[in-house]
Amino acid sequence: MAGVKPLRVLLFDVFGTLVDWRSSLIEIAAATGGPDTAADWPGIIDDWRRAYQPALDRVRGGAAWRDLDSLQRETLAEVLSRHGVTLGPDSQETLVGGWRRLRPWPDSREGLGRLRSGHVTATLSNGHVALLADLLKFADLRVDAVLSAQLAAGYKPDAKVYLEALRLLECEPGEAGMVAAHPSDLRAAAALGLRPVFVRRPAEWGPGARPAEPPALDGLLAADSLVQLAETLGC
């Protein structure tokens, strides 16, 4: 596109964009609960994920910042209670720790590797740094920098999260792309001048769920995988 700066930096959302949180957590939950625990684990995991944004909204609304593990512990307890499922503290902690053991999408490892050959790559996730470091190691995903909303004491889509990432990488907004499977993330980044890059993840919410559609944003790049994105960007 004429007049568009080449992208020097690519920032990546993680949960849902690089890794498959849903099927990973359902598997972990079923193993943790064991055969004697009758539970609708897909429904519990979906409701747990739906409780994620309201918990972040409370922080964005002025509550004290706490890391994602702390918020996930609270929301998990609420969801389990609502479903009438009893798990001991150790089992609940295993589920919270499951966010550090999520499988990558099949294209994530190769796609990230190719994109690193032509760009500075970094996470930009609501997960805190310790969680992301463990998750990236578990999934064998390589990036050049592990950046987190924690570094701005906020949560996406708060503008300060994106601006802090740009400041730390000494990057102008027009030289950075925000890569995500979630339109709200891309709309917030695009409002600050970052290039929105949409990656389709139709299986994120499981079979039968309506997949997210690419947002109507100027300069949007869209791809069906990170490998396809790498090809589009000449990597």
Secondary structure, 3 states (H helix, E strand, C coil): CCCCCCCCEEEECCECCCEEHHHHHHHHHHHHHCCCCCCCHHHHHHHHHHCHHHHHHHHHCCCCCCCHHHHHHHHHHHHHHHCCCCCCHHHHHHHHHHHHCCEECCCHHHHHHHHHCCCEEEEEECCCHHHHHHHHHHHCCCCCEEEEHHHHCCCCCCHHHHHHHHHHCCCCHHHEEEEECCHHHHHHHHHCCCEEEEECCCCCCCCCCCCCCCCCCCCCEEECCHHHHHHHCCC
